[in-house]
Amino acid sequence: MKYNTIYFIIKDNVWFDFIGNLKEVYKNRFSLAQYFQGRGDKWLSDHFFQTCLDVSSQEQGGEQRLCEALCFVGLAMEENGRDKTNCYCYLLCT
């Protein structure tokens, strides 16, 4: 993914957030989280996974995305040596 692509994803994300399309906001932030995870940028990938969790908790009918976000945030916390509660919450969701 090039910087141009990242720019357009963030730009789209701002628009979708403005119009209240939380499903697309989640999708864009998840794409960014995966991109930065693949590049080894733990701080940014953790940040975008956390924002996925924030968005999915606001969305009506987004239980699957909420569970997915809980899992990724939980895995990030586990990798950082912190609490594993989110991983257990994910197991309860599935």
C-alpha positions as CSV (number, residue, x, y, z in Angstrom):
1,M,0.0,0.0,0.0
2,K,1.5,3.3,-1.0
3,Y,1.1,6.7,0.8
4,N,-1.4,7.7,-1.8
5,T,-3.6,4.8,-1.0
6,I,-3.3,5.5,2.7
7,Y,-4.3,9.1,2.1
8,F,-7.4,8.0,0.2
9,I,-8.4,5.5,2.8
10,I,-8.1,8.1,5.5
11,K,-10.0,10.7,3.4
12,D,-12.8,8.2,2.7
13,N,-12.8,7.3,6.4
14,V,-13.4,11.0,7.4
15,W,-16.3,11.1,4.9
16,F,-17.9,7.9,6.1
17,D,-17.5,9.0,9.6
18,F,-19.2,12.3,8.8
19,I,-22.2,10.6,7.1
20,G,-22.5,8.0,9.9
21,N,-21.6,4.9,7.8
22,L,-19.8,3.1,10.7
23,K,-19.5,-0.2,8.7
24,E,-17.2,1.6,6.2
25,V,-15.4,3.4,8.9
26,Y,-14.6,0.1,10.6
27,K,-13.6,-1.5,7.2
28,N,-11.2,1.4,6.4
29,R,-9.6,1.4,9.9
30,F,-9.3,-2.3,9.9
31,S,-7.4,-2.1,6.5
32,L,-5.0,0.4,8.0
33,A,-4.5,-1.7,11.1
34,Q,-3.6,-4.7,8.9
35,Y,-1.4,-2.6,6.7
36,F,0.7,-1.3,9.6
37,Q,0.7,-4.7,11.3
38,G,2.2,-6.2,8.1
39,R,4.9,-3.4,8.1
40,G,5.8,-4.2,11.7
41,D,4.5,-0.9,13.1
42,K,3.0,-2.2,16.3
43,W,2.1,1.2,17.7
44,L,0.0,2.2,14.7
45,S,-1.6,-1.2,14.1
46,D,-2.6,-1.3,17.8
47,H,-4.0,2.2,17.5
48,F,-6.1,1.4,14.5
49,F,-7.3,-1.9,16.0
50,Q,-8.4,0.1,19.1
51,T,-10.3,2.6,16.9
52,C,-12.0,-0.4,15.2
53,L,-13.2,-1.5,18.7
54,D,-14.4,2.1,19.4
55,V,-16.4,2.2,16.1
56,S,-17.8,-1.3,16.4
57,S,-19.1,-0.6,19.9
58,Q,-21.2,2.3,18.5
59,E,-22.6,0.4,15.5
60,Q,-26.1,-1.0,15.7
61,G,-26.1,-4.7,14.6
62,G,-22.3,-4.8,14.4
63,E,-21.8,-7.6,16.8
64,Q,-19.5,-9.6,14.5
65,R,-17.3,-6.6,14.0
66,L,-17.3,-6.0,17.7
67,C,-16.1,-9.5,18.4
68,E,-13.5,-9.2,15.7
69,A,-12.2,-5.9,17.2
70,L,-12.2,-7.4,20.7
71,C,-10.1,-10.2,19.4
72,F,-7.5,-8.1,17.7
73,V,-7.2,-5.6,20.6
74,G,-7.0,-8.6,23.0
75,L,-4.2,-10.1,20.9
76,A,-2.4,-6.8,20.8
77,M,-2.6,-6.5,24.6
78,E,-1.4,-10.1,25.0
79,E,1.6,-9.4,22.7
80,N,2.3,-6.4,24.9
81,G,2.2,-8.5,28.0
82,R,-1.0,-7.0,29.3
83,D,-4.5,-8.3,30.3
84,K,-6.0,-11.1,28.2
85,T,-9.6,-10.1,29.1
86,N,-10.5,-9.1,25.5
87,C,-9.4,-12.5,24.1
88,Y,-11.7,-14.2,26.6
89,C,-14.5,-11.8,25.6
90,Y,-14.0,-12.7,22.0
91,L,-14.3,-16.4,22.8
92,L,-17.6,-15.6,24.5
93,C,-18.8,-13.7,21.4
94,T,-18.2,-16.6,19.0
